[in-house]
Amino acid sequence: MRDQLDKSVSNGKRLIVLGFVTIVILFLLYHRYQDPELLTPSAIDSIQRIAYGFYITLVAAFGAIGFGMYQYHKEKVKNKGNSLTTIIALTTWNSKSRKIFVATFIGYGIFFSLISGTLVYQPEVNFAIHYGATIPSGFIAPCCDNPGYMPKIIVYLTEHVGLQIIPINLVLQIIVSYLVGLNASIAINAYAISKKGRGVSTIGAATGLFIACPTCAGTFLSIFIGTASGIALSIALTQMQTLFIAISIPILLVTPYLMAKKLRNSDGSCKIDPTK
């Protein structure tokens, strides 16, 4: 029985690793088709089909990661060990925590979409008039931009509302939204025990808001600082995009372990009942 549980946990890990490795390889391979000189009339159809394949593979990779994490989480709960990952699994397995996770994941994802430019609202621009777009409509732009920014999905929902799905932003949005949801579900249970852990989680979530669009931070702060200062800050923050990523994701990864320490009894068991 023990060997079977260990095998299930191992299989979950493999699926998670496989999914992330697939995404990295996918981004690297697709970048090979980002040379504008390759975009000849005879090559457009081929690159377009590759772009469709890109998103099909990306969805499959996320499916593998999601199923792997579910399997890993479930077996950790069954295993009932005393590791910090087991404490995290037990803390977030109950119905209340799962509802909090789903609500936070969706809510944060929508908010992230707004500030990262994935969900576009331009009341001063009529897409049908300015861009000649058919409403509603959508297409995939297969070329050409920096690694991770192509292929891009453009969707016109109304004359003023649309979607601009950029691969790197989509990946970051899902990862950060998941981590924020995980932190929130643990923090609700740990609030009475560890206010300090909750504070760290808040810092990570706030920093993670601007991963995909650091210039949005300048726009947001310009409300309080002033337009000129806000523009200067936006330019500075754009150059610091890697720093925002480096700070926010590790904080969101470390915080659950910090809170899990507060939720572990002296004998290694969890203070939270996973059945409630």
C-alpha positions as CSV (number, residue, x, y, z in Angstrom):
1,M,0.0,0.0,0.0
2,R,2.8,2.3,0.9
3,D,4.6,1.6,-2.3
4,Q,1.4,2.3,-4.3
5,L,1.0,5.7,-2.6
6,D,4.7,6.6,-3.3
7,K,4.2,5.6,-6.9
8,S,1.1,7.8,-7.3
9,V,3.0,10.8,-5.8
10,S,5.9,10.1,-8.1
11,N,3.6,9.9,-11.1
12,G,2.1,13.2,-10.1
13,K,5.5,14.8,-9.9
14,R,6.4,13.4,-13.4
15,L,3.3,14.9,-14.9
16,I,4.0,18.3,-13.4
17,V,7.6,18.2,-14.6
18,L,6.6,17.0,-18.0
19,G,4.1,19.8,-18.4
20,F,6.5,22.5,-17.5
21,V,9.3,21.1,-19.6
22,T,6.9,20.8,-22.6
23,I,6.0,24.5,-22.2
24,V,9.6,25.6,-22.1
25,I,10.5,23.5,-25.2
26,L,7.3,24.8,-27.0
27,F,8.3,28.4,-26.5
28,L,11.9,27.7,-27.7
29,L,10.8,25.8,-30.8
30,Y,8.2,28.3,-31.8
31,H,10.7,31.1,-31.6
32,R,12.5,29.6,-34.5
33,Y,9.5,30.7,-36.7
34,Q,9.7,34.3,-35.7
35,D,12.1,35.5,-38.4
36,P,10.1,38.0,-40.6
37,E,12.0,36.7,-43.6
38,L,10.4,33.3,-43.2
39,L,6.9,34.9,-43.6
40,T,6.7,34.3,-47.3
41,P,3.3,33.8,-48.9
42,S,4.0,30.1,-49.3
43,A,5.0,29.7,-45.6
44,I,2.1,31.7,-44.0
45,D,-0.3,28.7,-44.0
46,S,2.3,26.4,-42.5
47,I,3.2,28.8,-39.7
48,Q,-0.5,29.4,-39.1
49,R,-1.1,25.6,-38.6
50,I,2.0,25.5,-36.3
51,A,0.4,28.3,-34.3
52,Y,-2.8,26.3,-33.8
53,G,-0.6,23.3,-32.8
54,F,1.2,25.6,-30.3
55,Y,-2.0,26.3,-28.4
56,I,-3.3,22.7,-28.6
57,T,0.0,21.6,-27.1
58,L,0.0,24.4,-24.5
59,V,-3.5,23.4,-23.3
60,A,-2.4,19.7,-23.1
61,A,0.7,20.7,-21.1
62,F,-1.5,22.6,-18.6
63,G,-3.8,19.6,-18.5
64,A,-0.9,17.4,-17.5
65,I,0.3,19.8,-14.8
66,G,-3.2,20.2,-13.4
67,F,-3.9,16.5,-13.3
68,G,-0.4,15.8,-11.9
69,M,-0.9,18.4,-9.1
70,Y,-4.3,16.9,-8.3
71,Q,-2.9,13.4,-8.1
72,Y,0.1,14.6,-6.0
73,H,-2.2,16.6,-3.6
74,K,-4.6,13.7,-3.2
75,E,-2.0,11.1,-2.4
76,K,-0.3,13.5,0.1
77,V,-3.6,13.7,1.9
78,K,-4.0,9.9,1.9
79,N,-0.4,9.4,3.0
80,K,-0.9,11.6,6.1
81,G,2.8,12.1,6.7
82,N,4.4,15.0,8.7
83,S,6.2,16.9,5.9
84,L,5.3,20.5,5.2
85,T,3.9,19.6,1.8
86,T,1.5,17.1,3.5
87,I,0.4,19.9,5.9
88,I,-0.3,22.2,3.0
89,A,-2.2,19.4,1.2
90,L,-4.3,18.6,4.4
91,T,-5.0,22.3,5.0
92,T,-6.3,23.0,1.5
93,W,-8.2,19.7,1.0
94,N,-11.4,20.6,2.9
95,S,-14.5,22.0,1.2
96,K,-14.1,25.5,2.6
97,S,-10.5,25.8,1.4
98,R,-11.3,24.5,-2.0
99,K,-14.1,27.1,-2.4
100,I,-11.8,29.8,-1.3
101,F,-9.1,28.6,-3.8
102,V,-11.5,28.5,-6.7
103,A,-13.0,31.9,-5.9
104,T,-9.5,33.5,-5.5
105,F,-8.1,31.8,-8.6
106,I,-10.9,33.1,-10.8
107,G,-11.2,36.5,-9.2
108,Y,-7.4,37.1,-9.3
109,G,-7.2,35.7,-12.8
110,I,-9.8,38.2,-14.0
111,F,-8.1,41.1,-12.3
112,F,-4.7,40.0,-13.7
113,S,-6.3,39.9,-17.2
114,L,-7.4,43.5,-16.8
115,I,-4.1,44.9,-15.7
116,S,-2.0,42.8,-18.0
117,G,-3.9,43.8,-21.1
118,T,-5.3,40.4,-21.8
119,L,-8.8,41.7,-21.4
120,V,-8.9,45.0,-23.4
121,Y,-11.5,47.7,-22.9
122,Q,-11.0,50.9,-25.1
123,P,-14.1,53.1,-25.0
124,E,-12.5,55.7,-27.1
125,V,-11.6,53.3,-29.9
126,N,-14.1,51.5,-32.2
127,F,-12.5,48.3,-33.3
128,A,-14.8,48.0,-36.4
129,I,-13.9,51.5,-37.6
130,H,-10.3,51.8,-36.5
131,Y,-9.1,48.3,-37.3
132,G,-11.8,47.2,-39.8
133,A,-12.6,44.2,-37.5
134,T,-15.7,42.1,-37.8
135,I,-17.7,42.0,-34.6
136,P,-17.5,39.4,-33.1
137,S,-14.4,37.7,-34.6
138,G,-11.0,36.3,-33.7
139,F,-7.8,35.1,-35.2
140,I,-4.3,34.0,-34.3
141,A,-1.4,36.2,-35.3
142,P,1.5,33.7,-35.8
143,C,4.4,36.2,-36.3
144,C,6.6,38.1,-35.3
145,D,7.8,39.1,-31.9
146,N,10.1,38.2,-29.0
147,P,10.1,34.7,-27.4
148,G,7.0,34.0,-25.5
149,Y,4.9,36.8,-27.1
150,M,3.8,34.8,-30.2
151,P,1.5,33.3,-31.4
152,K,-0.9,35.9,-30.2
153,I,-4.7,35.4,-30.1
154,I,-6.8,38.5,-30.9
155,V,-10.5,38.4,-30.2
156,Y,-13.0,41.2,-30.9
157,L,-16.0,40.7,-28.6
158,T,-17.7,44.1,-29.1
159,E,-16.7,47.4,-30.7
160,H,-14.8,48.3,-27.5
161,V,-14.1,45.1,-25.7
162,G,-11.6,42.4,-26.8
163,L,-9.0,39.8,-25.8
164,Q,-5.3,39.8,-26.5
165,I,-3.9,36.5,-25.4
166,I,-0.1,36.5,-25.3
167,P,1.4,33.1,-24.4
168,I,3.9,34.2,-21.7
169,N,1.2,36.4,-20.1
170,L,-1.2,33.4,-20.1
171,V,1.3,31.1,-18.5
172,L,2.2,33.7,-15.8
173,Q,-1.4,34.4,-15.2
174,I,-2.3,30.8,-14.5
175,I,0.8,30.2,-12.4
176,V,0.4,33.3,-10.3
177,S,-3.3,33.0,-9.9
178,Y,-2.8,29.4,-8.7
179,L,-0.2,30.4,-6.2
180,V,-2.3,33.3,-4.9
181,G,-5.3,31.0,-4.6
182,L,-3.2,28.4,-2.7
183,N,-1.9,31.1,-0.4
184,A,-5.4,32.5,0.2
185,S,-6.9,29.1,1.1
186,I,-4.0,28.4,3.6
187,A,-4.1,31.9,5.0
188,I,-7.8,31.7,5.9
189,N,-7.1,28.6,8.0
190,A,-3.9,30.0,9.4
191,Y,-5.0,33.5,10.1
192,A,-5.7,33.0,13.8
193,I,-2.3,31.3,14.2
194,S,0.0,33.3,12.0
195,K,-0.7,36.9,11.1
196,K,2.9,37.3,10.0
197,G,2.5,34.5,7.3
198,R,-0.6,36.3,6.0
199,G,1.3,39.5,5.6
200,V,4.0,37.8,3.5
201,S,1.4,36.3,1.3
202,T,-0.1,39.7,0.8
203,I,3.2,41.1,-0.4
204,G,3.6,38.2,-2.8
205,A,0.2,38.7,-4.3
206,A,0.5,42.4,-4.7
207,T,3.9,42.0,-6.4
208,G,2.6,39.3,-8.6
209,L,-0.2,41.6,-9.9
210,F,2.3,43.4,-12.2
211,I,4.3,40.4,-13.5
212,A,2.8,40.4,-17.0
213,C,2.5,44.2,-17.2
214,P,4.9,46.2,-15.0
215,T,4.0,49.4,-16.8
216,C,0.5,49.0,-15.2
217,A,2.1,49.6,-11.9
218,G,3.2,53.0,-13.0
219,T,-0.3,53.7,-14.4
220,F,-1.8,52.7,-11.1
221,L,0.7,54.7,-9.0
222,S,0.4,57.8,-11.2
223,I,-3.0,58.3,-9.7
224,F,-1.3,59.0,-6.4
225,I,2.1,60.3,-7.6
226,G,1.1,62.5,-10.6
227,T,1.2,61.9,-14.3
228,A,4.8,62.9,-15.1
229,S,6.2,60.9,-12.2
230,G,3.9,58.0,-13.0
231,I,5.2,57.9,-16.6
232,A,8.8,57.9,-15.4
233,L,8.0,55.2,-12.9
234,S,6.3,53.2,-15.6
235,I,9.5,53.3,-17.8
236,A,11.6,52.3,-14.8
237,L,9.3,49.4,-13.9
238,T,9.3,48.1,-17.4
239,Q,13.0,47.6,-17.2
240,M,12.5,45.9,-13.8
241,Q,10.1,43.2,-15.1
242,T,12.5,40.4,-14.4
243,L,12.9,41.7,-10.9
244,F,9.1,41.6,-10.3
245,I,9.0,38.0,-11.5
246,A,12.0,37.1,-9.4
247,I,10.4,38.6,-6.2
248,S,6.8,37.7,-6.5
249,I,6.8,34.0,-7.5
250,P,9.4,32.9,-4.9
251,I,7.5,34.7,-2.2
252,L,4.2,33.0,-3.3
253,L,6.1,29.7,-3.3
254,V,7.7,30.1,0.1
255,T,4.8,31.5,2.0
256,P,2.7,28.3,2.1
257,Y,5.7,26.5,3.8
258,L,6.0,29.3,6.3
259,M,2.3,29.1,7.2
260,A,2.5,25.3,7.2
261,K,5.1,25.4,10.0
262,K,2.5,27.3,12.1
263,L,-0.1,24.7,11.3
264,R,2.0,21.7,12.3
265,N,1.7,20.2,15.8
266,S,4.8,19.2,17.8
267,D,4.2,15.5,16.7
268,G,4.2,16.5,13.0
269,S,0.4,16.3,12.6
270,C,-1.7,19.0,11.1
271,K,-3.7,21.3,13.3
272,I,-6.5,21.6,10.6
273,D,-9.0,18.9,10.2
274,P,-9.1,18.2,6.4
275,T,-12.6,16.7,6.6
276,K,-14.2,20.0,7.8
